[in-house]
Amino acid sequence: MPTRRQFFRWSLTSAAALTAGTLSLQWLQEEDWQRLEQANLEFSFLTENDQLLLVIITPAILGSTYLEQWQKNKNITDLLKAIDKAIGFLSISTQKELRQLFDLLWSRLGKLLLAGLWTSWSQASTEALNSFLDHWRNSWLTPLNQGYLGLQQLFMAAFFAQEEAWPLCRYSGPPF
């Protein structure tokens, strides 16, 4: 019969091995940087990591209908520029919180713990991304709800600020 000390040692060793294995798996993942359209555009807030993350979650947030409609008239880089512009109108404290959110989602451990994704962002399926966003939307943790709402509102502000998107919501434009 194992002693309490042996059980404690075994538990710590198992936890350390599991943690080391999980972290090594996360560090070995590669992102597909080809998904970014390299146009050498200047962004005032978004880093390349943020741009790749947003490009990957765009289909999950906008849905296929809006995304197809957007891509008929513009490309994803235009959406990223619109999101970057929308972020410029946020308060400094909100921009700092958004920076923390992007950094947390980009970190391997944050992605695993908060988004529940074992794969790289580039290899995540649409179902996994939808599951991650649904979990954040329906979570009992307020910071996750706020993170979801922040991402959704950024996309909506950037998307519907473009005149090409107005017919999708049956908006004919300003009355003047």
CNS distance restraints for C-alpha pairs under 8 A (distance, minus, plus):
assign (resid   2 and name CA) (resid   6 and name CA) 5.94 0.50 0.50
assign (resid   2 and name CA) (resid   7 and name CA) 6.42 0.50 0.50
assign (resid   3 and name CA) (resid   7 and name CA) 6.22 0.50 0.50
assign (resid   4 and name CA) (resid   8 and name CA) 6.08 0.50 0.50
assign (resid   5 and name CA) (resid   9 and name CA) 6.13 0.50 0.50
assign (resid   6 and name CA) (resid  10 and name CA) 6.03 0.50 0.50
assign (resid   7 and name CA) (resid  11 and name CA) 6.07 0.50 0.50
assign (resid   8 and name CA) (resid  12 and name CA) 6.22 0.50 0.50
assign (resid   9 and name CA) (resid  13 and name CA) 6.10 0.50 0.50
assign (resid  10 and name CA) (resid  14 and name CA) 6.03 0.50 0.50
assign (resid  11 and name CA) (resid  15 and name CA) 6.08 0.50 0.50
assign (resid  12 and name CA) (resid  16 and name CA) 6.05 0.50 0.50
assign (resid  13 and name CA) (resid  17 and name CA) 6.10 0.50 0.50
assign (resid  14 and name CA) (resid  18 and name CA) 6.09 0.50 0.50
assign (resid  15 and name CA) (resid  19 and name CA) 6.06 0.50 0.50
assign (resid  16 and name CA) (resid  20 and name CA) 6.00 0.50 0.50
assign (resid  17 and name CA) (resid  21 and name CA) 6.03 0.50 0.50
assign (resid  18 and name CA) (resid  22 and name CA) 6.09 0.50 0.50
assign (resid  19 and name CA) (resid  23 and name CA) 6.05 0.50 0.50
assign (resid  20 and name CA) (resid  24 and name CA) 6.01 0.50 0.50
assign (resid  21 and name CA) (resid  25 and name CA) 6.10 0.50 0.50
assign (resid  22 and name CA) (resid  26 and name CA) 6.24 0.50 0.50
assign (resid  23 and name CA) (resid  27 and name CA) 6.15 0.50 0.50
assign (resid  23 and name CA) (resid 108 and name CA) 7.89 0.50 0.50
assign (resid  23 and name CA) (resid 109 and name CA) 7.30 0.50 0.50
assign (resid  24 and name CA) (resid  28 and name CA) 6.19 0.50 0.50
assign (resid  25 and name CA) (resid  29 and name CA) 6.79 0.50 0.50
assign (resid  26 and name CA) (resid 108 and name CA) 5.80 0.50 0.50
assign (resid  26 and name CA) (resid 109 and name CA) 7.45 0.50 0.50
assign (resid  26 and name CA) (resid 118 and name CA) 7.10 0.50 0.50
assign (resid  26 and name CA) (resid 119 and name CA) 7.48 0.50 0.50
assign (resid  26 and name CA) (resid 120 and name CA) 7.70 0.50 0.50
assign (resid  27 and name CA) (resid 108 and name CA) 6.98 0.50 0.50
assign (resid  29 and name CA) (resid 119 and name CA) 7.03 0.50 0.50
assign (resid  29 and name CA) (resid 120 and name CA) 5.69 0.50 0.50
assign (resid  30 and name CA) (resid 120 and name CA) 6.44 0.50 0.50
assign (resid  31 and name CA) (resid 120 and name CA) 6.09 0.50 0.50
assign (resid  31 and name CA) (resid 121 and name CA) 6.71 0.50 0.50
assign (resid  31 and name CA) (resid 122 and name CA) 5.39 0.50 0.50
assign (resid  31 and name CA) (resid 123 and name CA) 7.71 0.50 0.50
assign (resid  32 and name CA) (resid 122 and name CA) 5.51 0.50 0.50
assign (resid  33 and name CA) (resid  52 and name CA) 7.14 0.50 0.50
assign (resid  35 and name CA) (resid  52 and name CA) 7.15 0.50 0.50
assign (resid  35 and name CA) (resid  55 and name CA) 7.51 0.50 0.50
assign (resid  36 and name CA) (resid  51 and name CA) 7.39 0.50 0.50
assign (resid  36 and name CA) (resid  52 and name CA) 6.22 0.50 0.50
assign (resid  36 and name CA) (resid  55 and name CA) 7.35 0.50 0.50
assign (resid  36 and name CA) (resid  77 and name CA) 7.91 0.50 0.50
assign (resid  37 and name CA) (resid  76 and name CA) 7.93 0.50 0.50
assign (resid  37 and name CA) (resid  77 and name CA) 6.68 0.50 0.50
assign (resid  43 and name CA) (resid  47 and name CA) 7.32 0.50 0.50
assign (resid  43 and name CA) (resid  81 and name CA) 7.03 0.50 0.50
assign (resid  43 and name CA) (resid  84 and name CA) 6.49 0.50 0.50
assign (resid  44 and name CA) (resid  84 and name CA) 6.72 0.50 0.50
assign (resid  44 and name CA) (resid  85 and name CA) 7.98 0.50 0.50
assign (resid  44 and name CA) (resid  88 and name CA) 7.74 0.50 0.50
assign (resid  45 and name CA) (resid  84 and name CA) 6.04 0.50 0.50
assign (resid  45 and name CA) (resid  87 and name CA) 7.28 0.50 0.50
assign (resid  45 and name CA) (resid  88 and name CA) 7.50 0.50 0.50
assign (resid  46 and name CA) (resid  50 and name CA) 5.48 0.50 0.50
assign (resid  46 and name CA) (resid  51 and name CA) 6.20 0.50 0.50
assign (resid  46 and name CA) (resid  84 and name CA) 6.24 0.50 0.50
assign (resid  47 and name CA) (resid  51 and name CA) 6.19 0.50 0.50
assign (resid  48 and name CA) (resid  52 and name CA) 6.20 0.50 0.50
assign (resid  49 and name CA) (resid  53 and name CA) 6.19 0.50 0.50
assign (resid  49 and name CA) (resid 106 and name CA) 7.02 0.50 0.50
assign (resid  50 and name CA) (resid  54 and name CA) 6.10 0.50 0.50
assign (resid  50 and name CA) (resid 102 and name CA) 6.32 0.50 0.50
assign (resid  50 and name CA) (resid 106 and name CA) 7.72 0.50 0.50
assign (resid  51 and name CA) (resid  55 and name CA) 6.09 0.50 0.50
assign (resid  51 and name CA) (resid  80 and name CA) 6.78 0.50 0.50
assign (resid  52 and name CA) (resid  56 and name CA) 6.19 0.50 0.50
assign (resid  53 and name CA) (resid  57 and name CA) 6.32 0.50 0.50
assign (resid  53 and name CA) (resid 106 and name CA) 7.54 0.50 0.50
assign (resid  53 and name CA) (resid 121 and name CA) 6.88 0.50 0.50
assign (resid  54 and name CA) (resid  58 and name CA) 5.84 0.50 0.50
assign (resid  54 and name CA) (resid  80 and name CA) 7.58 0.50 0.50
assign (resid  55 and name CA) (resid  76 and name CA) 7.06 0.50 0.50
assign (resid  55 and name CA) (resid  80 and name CA) 7.85 0.50 0.50
assign (resid  56 and name CA) (resid 121 and name CA) 6.89 0.50 0.50
assign (resid  56 and name CA) (resid 122 and name CA) 6.64 0.50 0.50
assign (resid  57 and name CA) (resid  61 and name CA) 6.27 0.50 0.50
assign (resid  57 and name CA) (resid 129 and name CA) 6.71 0.50 0.50
assign (resid  58 and name CA) (resid  62 and name CA) 5.82 0.50 0.50
assign (resid  58 and name CA) (resid  63 and name CA) 7.67 0.50 0.50
assign (resid  58 and name CA) (resid  67 and name CA) 7.73 0.50 0.50
assign (resid  59 and name CA) (resid  63 and name CA) 5.08 0.50 0.50
assign (resid  59 and name CA) (resid  64 and name CA) 5.99 0.50 0.50
assign (resid  59 and name CA) (resid  67 and name CA) 6.46 0.50 0.50
assign (resid  59 and name CA) (resid 126 and name CA) 7.42 0.50 0.50
assign (resid  60 and name CA) (resid  64 and name CA) 7.93 0.50 0.50
assign (resid  60 and name CA) (resid 126 and name CA) 6.32 0.50 0.50
assign (resid  60 and name CA) (resid 129 and name CA) 6.19 0.50 0.50
assign (resid  60 and name CA) (resid 130 and name CA) 5.54 0.50 0.50
assign (resid  60 and name CA) (resid 133 and name CA) 7.87 0.50 0.50
assign (resid  61 and name CA) (resid 130 and name CA) 7.90 0.50 0.50
assign (resid  61 and name CA) (resid 152 and name CA) 6.60 0.50 0.50
assign (resid  61 and name CA) (resid 155 and name CA) 7.56 0.50 0.50
assign (resid  62 and name CA) (resid  66 and name CA) 5.75 0.50 0.50
assign (resid  62 and name CA) (resid  67 and name CA) 6.01 0.50 0.50
assign (resid  62 and name CA) (resid 155 and name CA) 7.51 0.50 0.50
assign (resid  63 and name CA) (resid  67 and name CA) 6.17 0.50 0.50
assign (resid  64 and name CA) (resid  68 and name CA) 5.93 0.50 0.50
assign (resid  65 and name CA) (resid  69 and name CA) 6.22 0.50 0.50
assign (resid  66 and name CA) (resid  70 and name CA) 6.04 0.50 0.50
assign (resid  66 and name CA) (resid 168 and name CA) 7.76 0.50 0.50
assign (resid  67 and name CA) (resid  71 and name CA) 6.11 0.50 0.50
assign (resid  68 and name CA) (resid  72 and name CA) 6.31 0.50 0.50
assign (resid  69 and name CA) (resid  73 and name CA) 7.18 0.50 0.50
assign (resid  69 and name CA) (resid 165 and name CA) 7.73 0.50 0.50
assign (resid  70 and name CA) (resid  74 and name CA) 5.80 0.50 0.50
assign (resid  70 and name CA) (resid  75 and name CA) 7.26 0.50 0.50
assign (resid  70 and name CA) (resid 164 and name CA) 7.52 0.50 0.50
assign (resid  70 and name CA) (resid 165 and name CA) 7.03 0.50 0.50
assign (resid  71 and name CA) (resid  75 and name CA) 5.34 0.50 0.50
assign (resid  71 and name CA) (resid  76 and name CA) 7.25 0.50 0.50
assign (resid  73 and name CA) (resid 164 and name CA) 7.13 0.50 0.50
assign (resid  74 and name CA) (resid  78 and name CA) 6.40 0.50 0.50
assign (resid  74 and name CA) (resid  79 and name CA) 7.96 0.50 0.50
assign (resid  75 and name CA) (resid  79 and name CA) 7.01 0.50 0.50
assign (resid  76 and name CA) (resid  80 and name CA) 6.31 0.50 0.50
assign (resid  77 and name CA) (resid  81 and name CA) 6.18 0.50 0.50
assign (resid  78 and name CA) (resid  82 and name CA) 6.17 0.50 0.50
assign (resid  79 and name CA) (resid  83 and name CA) 6.15 0.50 0.50
assign (resid  79 and name CA) (resid 158 and name CA) 6.54 0.50 0.50
assign (resid  79 and name CA) (resid 159 and name CA) 6.80 0.50 0.50
assign (resid  80 and name CA) (resid  84 and name CA) 6.07 0.50 0.50
assign (resid  81 and name CA) (resid  85 and name CA) 6.09 0.50 0.50
assign (resid  82 and name CA) (resid  86 and name CA) 6.11 0.50 0.50
assign (resid  82 and name CA) (resid 158 and name CA) 4.88 0.50 0.50
assign (resid  82 and name CA) (resid 159 and name CA) 7.48 0.50 0.50
assign (resid  83 and name CA) (resid  87 and name CA) 6.17 0.50 0.50
assign (resid  83 and name CA) (resid 154 and name CA) 6.15 0.50 0.50
assign (resid  83 and name CA) (resid 155 and name CA) 6.55 0.50 0.50
assign (resid  83 and name CA) (resid 157 and name CA) 7.53 0.50 0.50
assign (resid  83 and name CA) (resid 158 and name CA) 5.03 0.50 0.50
assign (resid  84 and name CA) (resid  88 and name CA) 6.48 0.50 0.50
assign (resid  85 and name CA) (resid  89 and name CA) 7.07 0.50 0.50
assign (resid  85 and name CA) (resid 158 and name CA) 7.93 0.50 0.50
assign (resid  86 and name CA) (resid  90 and name CA) 7.13 0.50 0.50
assign (resid  86 and name CA) (resid 154 and name CA) 6.86 0.50 0.50
assign (resid  86 and name CA) (resid 157 and name CA) 6.80 0.50 0.50
assign (resid  86 and name CA) (resid 158 and name CA) 6.28 0.50 0.50
assign (resid  87 and name CA) (resid  95 and name CA) 6.91 0.50 0.50
assign (resid  87 and name CA) (resid 154 and name CA) 7.43 0.50 0.50
assign (resid  90 and name CA) (resid  94 and name CA) 6.14 0.50 0.50
assign (resid  90 and name CA) (resid  95 and name CA) 6.26 0.50 0.50
assign (resid  91 and name CA) (resid  95 and name CA) 6.20 0.50 0.50
assign (resid  92 and name CA) (resid  96 and name CA) 6.22 0.50 0.50
assign (resid  93 and name CA) (resid  97 and name CA) 6.34 0.50 0.50
assign (resid  94 and name CA) (resid  98 and name CA) 6.10 0.50 0.50
assign (resid  95 and name CA) (resid  99 and name CA) 6.09 0.50 0.50
assign (resid  96 and name CA) (resid 100 and name CA) 6.29 0.50 0.50
assign (resid  97 and name CA) (resid 101 and name CA) 6.22 0.50 0.50
assign (resid  98 and name CA) (resid 102 and name CA) 6.19 0.50 0.50
assign (resid  98 and name CA) (resid 150 and name CA) 7.97 0.50 0.50
assign (resid  99 and name CA) (resid 103 and name CA) 6.07 0.50 0.50
assign (resid 100 and name CA) (resid 104 and name CA) 5.94 0.50 0.50
assign (resid 101 and name CA) (resid 105 and name CA) 6.10 0.50 0.50
assign (resid 101 and name CA) (resid 147 and name CA) 7.15 0.50 0.50
assign (resid 102 and name CA) (resid 106 and name CA) 6.02 0.50 0.50
assign (resid 103 and name CA) (resid 107 and name CA) 6.16 0.50 0.50
assign (resid 104 and name CA) (resid 110 and name CA) 5.21 0.50 0.50
assign (resid 104 and name CA) (resid 111 and name CA) 7.13 0.50 0.50
assign (resid 105 and name CA) (resid 110 and name CA) 5.49 0.50 0.50
assign (resid 105 and name CA) (resid 111 and name CA) 5.02 0.50 0.50
assign (resid 105 and name CA) (resid 114 and name CA) 7.53 0.50 0.50
assign (resid 105 and name CA) (resid 115 and name CA) 7.49 0.50 0.50
assign (resid 106 and name CA) (resid 110 and name CA) 7.04 0.50 0.50
assign (resid 106 and name CA) (resid 111 and name CA) 6.39 0.50 0.50
assign (resid 107 and name CA) (resid 111 and name CA) 6.05 0.50 0.50
assign (resid 108 and name CA) (resid 112 and name CA) 6.27 0.50 0.50
assign (resid 109 and name CA) (resid 113 and name CA) 6.03 0.50 0.50
assign (resid 110 and name CA) (resid 114 and name CA) 5.52 0.50 0.50
assign (resid 110 and name CA) (resid 115 and name CA) 7.30 0.50 0.50
assign (resid 111 and name CA) (resid 115 and name CA) 4.99 0.50 0.50
assign (resid 111 and name CA) (resid 116 and name CA) 6.44 0.50 0.50
assign (resid 111 and name CA) (resid 117 and name CA) 6.05 0.50 0.50
assign (resid 111 and name CA) (resid 118 and name CA) 7.90 0.50 0.50
assign (resid 112 and name CA) (resid 116 and name CA) 4.70 0.50 0.50
assign (resid 112 and name CA) (resid 117 and name CA) 5.02 0.50 0.50
assign (resid 112 and name CA) (resid 118 and name CA) 5.84 0.50 0.50
assign (resid 113 and name CA) (resid 117 and name CA) 7.87 0.50 0.50
assign (resid 115 and name CA) (resid 132 and name CA) 5.29 0.50 0.50
assign (resid 115 and name CA) (resid 133 and name CA) 7.96 0.50 0.50
assign (resid 116 and name CA) (resid 132 and name CA) 6.73 0.50 0.50
assign (resid 117 and name CA) (resid 121 and name CA) 7.83 0.50 0.50
assign (resid 117 and name CA) (resid 124 and name CA) 7.26 0.50 0.50
assign (resid 117 and name CA) (resid 128 and name CA) 7.31 0.50 0.50
assign (resid 117 and name CA) (resid 132 and name CA) 7.90 0.50 0.50
assign (resid 119 and name CA) (resid 123 and name CA) 5.96 0.50 0.50
assign (resid 119 and name CA) (resid 124 and name CA) 5.94 0.50 0.50
assign (resid 120 and name CA) (resid 124 and name CA) 6.31 0.50 0.50
assign (resid 124 and name CA) (resid 128 and name CA) 6.12 0.50 0.50
assign (resid 124 and name CA) (resid 129 and name CA) 6.67 0.50 0.50
assign (resid 125 and name CA) (resid 129 and name CA) 6.34 0.50 0.50
assign (resid 126 and name CA) (resid 130 and name CA) 6.04 0.50 0.50
assign (resid 127 and name CA) (resid 131 and name CA) 6.01 0.50 0.50
assign (resid 128 and name CA) (resid 132 and name CA) 6.14 0.50 0.50
assign (resid 129 and name CA) (resid 133 and name CA) 6.21 0.50 0.50
assign (resid 130 and name CA) (resid 134 and name CA) 5.95 0.50 0.50
assign (resid 131 and name CA) (resid 135 and name CA) 6.00 0.50 0.50
assign (resid 132 and name CA) (resid 136 and name CA) 6.35 0.50 0.50
assign (resid 133 and name CA) (resid 137 and name CA) 6.06 0.50 0.50
assign (resid 133 and name CA) (resid 148 and name CA) 6.63 0.50 0.50
assign (resid 134 and name CA) (resid 138 and name CA) 6.02 0.50 0.50
assign (resid 135 and name CA) (resid 139 and name CA) 5.62 0.50 0.50
assign (resid 136 and name CA) (resid 144 and name CA) 4.97 0.50 0.50
assign (resid 136 and name CA) (resid 145 and name CA) 5.41 0.50 0.50
assign (resid 136 and name CA) (resid 147 and name CA) 7.35 0.50 0.50
assign (resid 136 and name CA) (resid 148 and name CA) 5.74 0.50 0.50
assign (resid 137 and name CA) (resid 144 and name CA) 7.13 0.50 0.50
assign (resid 137 and name CA) (resid 145 and name CA) 5.13 0.50 0.50
assign (resid 137 and name CA) (resid 148 and name CA) 5.72 0.50 0.50
assign (resid 137 and name CA) (resid 149 and name CA) 7.43 0.50 0.50
assign (resid 138 and name CA) (resid 145 and name CA) 7.00 0.50 0.50
assign (resid 139 and name CA) (resid 144 and name CA) 6.48 0.50 0.50
assign (resid 139 and name CA) (resid 145 and name CA) 6.26 0.50 0.50
assign (resid 140 and name CA) (resid 145 and name CA) 7.75 0.50 0.50
assign (resid 141 and name CA) (resid 145 and name CA) 6.63 0.50 0.50
assign (resid 142 and name CA) (resid 146 and name CA) 6.12 0.50 0.50
assign (resid 143 and name CA) (resid 147 and name CA) 6.04 0.50 0.50
assign (resid 144 and name CA) (resid 148 and name CA) 6.23 0.50 0.50
assign (resid 145 and name CA) (resid 149 and name CA) 6.17 0.50 0.50
assign (resid 146 and name CA) (resid 150 and name CA) 5.90 0.50 0.50
assign (resid 147 and name CA) (resid 151 and name CA) 6.25 0.50 0.50
assign (resid 148 and name CA) (resid 152 and name CA) 6.09 0.50 0.50
assign (resid 149 and name CA) (resid 153 and name CA) 5.90 0.50 0.50
assign (resid 150 and name CA) (resid 154 and name CA) 6.15 0.50 0.50
assign (resid 151 and name CA) (resid 155 and name CA) 6.37 0.50 0.50
assign (resid 152 and name CA) (resid 156 and name CA) 6.14 0.50 0.50
assign (resid 153 and name CA) (resid 157 and name CA) 5.87 0.50 0.50
assign (resid 154 and name CA) (resid 158 and name CA) 6.13 0.50 0.50
assign (resid 155 and name CA) (resid 159 and name CA) 5.80 0.50 0.50
assign (resid 156 and name CA) (resid 160 and name CA) 5.78 0.50 0.50
assign (resid 156 and name CA) (resid 161 and name CA) 7.97 0.50 0.50
assign (resid 157 and name CA) (resid 161 and name CA) 5.82 0.50 0.50
assign (resid 158 and name CA) (resid 162 and name CA) 7.06 0.50 0.50
assign (resid 159 and name CA) (resid 165 and name CA) 6.62 0.50 0.50
assign (resid 160 and name CA) (resid 165 and name CA) 5.40 0.50 0.50
assign (resid 160 and name CA) (resid 166 and name CA) 6.30 0.50 0.50
assign (resid 161 and name CA) (resid 165 and name CA) 7.52 0.50 0.50
assign (resid 162 and name CA) (resid 166 and name CA) 7.15 0.50 0.50
assign (resid 163 and name CA) (resid 173 and name CA) 7.81 0.50 0.50
assign (resid 165 and name CA) (resid 169 and name CA) 7.45 0.50 0.50
assign (resid 166 and name CA) (resid 170 and name CA) 6.27 0.50 0.50
assign (resid 166 and name CA) (resid 171 and name CA) 5.06 0.50 0.50
assign (resid 166 and name CA) (resid 172 and name CA) 6.66 0.50 0.50
assign (resid 166 and name CA) (resid 173 and name CA) 7.09 0.50 0.50
assign (resid 167 and name CA) (resid 171 and name CA) 5.64 0.50 0.50
assign (resid 167 and name CA) (resid 172 and name CA) 6.71 0.50 0.50
